[in-house]
Amino acid sequence: MNRALYWFTQDLRLQDNEGVKWAAQTHEQVAFVYVINPVWFAQKNYHHMTVGKHRWRFICESLIDLNEQLSEMGHHLQLLVGEPSEQIGQYIKTHNVGTLVLAQQFGVYEQRAIARICQCNSTLTVEHFSQTTLFDNSQVSEHDLPMKSFSTFRNYVEKQSLAISVENVFIPQTDLKGIDSFLPALSRGFDGLLSEVNAEIVPFDMVGLGYMIGGEHCANNHLNDYFNSYAPSKYKETRNNLDGFYSSTKLSAYLAIGNLSPRQVWHRIEEYERTKVKNESTYWLKFELLWREYFQWLLKFKGTSFFLFKGDGRNKPMTSFYANRFAAWCAGETAFPLVNACMHQLNETGYMSNRGRQIVASCLVNELSVDWRYGAAYFQQQLIDYDVASNWGNWQYIAGVGVDPRGGRHFNIPKQAQLYDAEGQFVKKWRGHSNNEFAYDCVDPSDWPFCE
């Protein structure tokens, strides 16, 4: 029997999902699985979990939504719990699967898991589809594409006019009703696990102004709401705001989990430019998508150096691990009210603005002299929109161990507060003033070489 197993990873959707479409069109039987790795919830990543409560809630909601869509077409999503290569490998053998289909993986651990599956199943065919990026492998080559900096990457992409496929990205996926499934009926594993987890998770209130729910349906609703508003035409003016639901797109969480593809967002930007307005702000939306794209391919080409203390640098950063300083930073109990407010917002909601992320990261690395990897790991645990490439790539930028030719970022925190919270409303809202007499050894503030 011609059987394909579709392994959902960071592509929890059916629209603009070429892998699902291809599997349905080329196989007599198709089954769909998602693997939950218990290691996600162990404090093994610089003493932090790789998936925290906010993102786990978002993942659960996305899985429920995806399963409901599959159920309408006579299929279901089977949840596997365990180490991914072991779970997928065993399922392939048990059900005599000939083809494994999934989105292209950029993470180091994810690529290693696929390699182990192939080693243990020599006759298995593995098909990868570019479903989390704007471009595919035929367009991006490590040898042809300049990756020394984002500027060189962006200039190359724009000058070469690399095609971004936006045709039919919102057309419903191939009907699966005529395709058989070889998986057993839903067990208590799915309903039981998700109901137990959801019962313990506090709903996520996005900065007090809106409620974001995981899943493809909610992602598309939010995408429509955003581009039916005037917010895209003012994005460049508002993107550095520390608060406010429509100050930024709030699409990053849906992109990270794959409820939306970057091509879908690109398509909506171009549609907005054709039908409403094309200005510097709409260009900046594309600019941000290209930043995301750059980090994805950079991770693929750099591999493990993306996570090393000194990255690609010749010398190690002049930082270490100071437990008390780091704990104070995580809890929002530093000497800097703006940093504290941002950290309180992150801890309570799973969200922090891009400007806030840069400020608190600079504080950890430069003011507190703490190893940047601990900050990256904490963000990985706390952020609802965590993306491995964007998170670790941006932390490398701040720490000065990435590809940035300027060698790191050092933000003047009082100046940032004056620029983006002059009246102190954000600090007041998120209780940034601390009574903790936290002290640390560092150079005199007047000697700090601020970048802005």
Secondary structure as GFF3:
##gff-version 3
##sequence-region A 1 452
A	DSSP	beta_strand	3	8	.	.	.	ID=ss1
A	DSSP	alpha_helix	18	26	.	.	.	ID=ss2
A	DSSP	beta_strand	29	36	.	.	.	ID=ss3
A	DSSP	three_ten_helix	38	41	.	.	.	ID=ss4
A	DSSP	alpha_helix	53	71	.	.	.	ID=ss5
A	DSSP	beta_strand	77	81	.	.	.	ID=ss6
A	DSSP	alpha_helix	84	94	.	.	.	ID=ss7
A	DSSP	beta_strand	99	103	.	.	.	ID=ss8
A	DSSP	alpha_helix	108	120	.	.	.	ID=ss9
A	DSSP	beta_strand	125	129	.	.	.	ID=ss10
A	DSSP	alpha_helix	150	160	.	.	.	ID=ss11
A	DSSP	alpha_helix	188	200	.	.	.	ID=ss12
A	DSSP	beta_strand	205	206	.	.	.	ID=ss13
A	DSSP	beta_strand	210	211	.	.	.	ID=ss14
A	DSSP	alpha_helix	216	227	.	.	.	ID=ss15
A	DSSP	three_ten_helix	231	234	.	.	.	ID=ss16
A	DSSP	alpha_helix	235	238	.	.	.	ID=ss17
A	DSSP	three_ten_helix	245	247	.	.	.	ID=ss18
A	DSSP	alpha_helix	252	257	.	.	.	ID=ss19
A	DSSP	alpha_helix	262	275	.	.	.	ID=ss20
A	DSSP	alpha_helix	280	302	.	.	.	ID=ss21
A	DSSP	three_ten_helix	303	307	.	.	.	ID=ss22
A	DSSP	alpha_helix	323	331	.	.	.	ID=ss23
A	DSSP	alpha_helix	337	349	.	.	.	ID=ss24
A	DSSP	alpha_helix	354	362	.	.	.	ID=ss25
A	DSSP	pi_helix	363	367	.	.	.	ID=ss26
A	DSSP	alpha_helix	372	382	.	.	.	ID=ss27
A	DSSP	alpha_helix	388	399	.	.	.	ID=ss28
A	DSSP	alpha_helix	413	420	.	.	.	ID=ss29
A	DSSP	alpha_helix	425	429	.	.	.	ID=ss30
A	DSSP	three_ten_helix	445	447	.	.	.	ID=ss31
###
